[in-house]
Amino acid sequence: MPSLVDRLRLSLSSDRKPVLAGDQDFGVFGTDAKLDFVPAAVLMPVVRRPEPGLLLTTRTANMRNHAGQVAFPGGRVDDVDDGPVAAALREAQEEIGLRPDQVEIIGLADRYQTGTGYAVDPVVGLIDPGLEFVPNPFEVADLFEVPLAFALDPANQQIREAEWKGRMRRFYVIEWEGRMIWGATAGMLVNLTARLA
């Protein structure tokens, strides 16, 4: 039977359409469908273990956008970047000290458009356990690992509602040991789950 990482690698080569194209799938709440989205990329670091883990960060409370939220390392694609993979690797190095040569890229997951105007390409990569990270204190409050199987289990992906900018908004939430993974980060994991189904 193929491992979860083998299944993930195979699923990223399929042309399956995403379940969620972005936050707008839950209703318009501040973005125009014709908006020019800013290109961005995140690294989804999968830790090589018998039971693989998924490395996530908690953003610092002083961030201008998404303060205190759980996120993948990443950010906008700059002119100096040779596409989303280069951007995701650069951002991971800047945010957590993960060098590009420490990551084995296994594929790109489905692009996700955020309500804040970004079109995010998730880059899935494998990293070895036991790496020492150096979080950027201005961007990353802490790092933690969640079991990949837990994050990709539909039973752990719940839809919640909350008011945002005067409208009710629906979004996915994955709770792990008192931490809440939600919004675009959870949406990208929901899409990845659908690819494995």
Order of alpha helices (4+ residues) and beta strands (2+ residues): alpha-beta-beta-beta-beta-alpha-beta-beta-beta-beta-alpha-beta-beta-beta-alpha
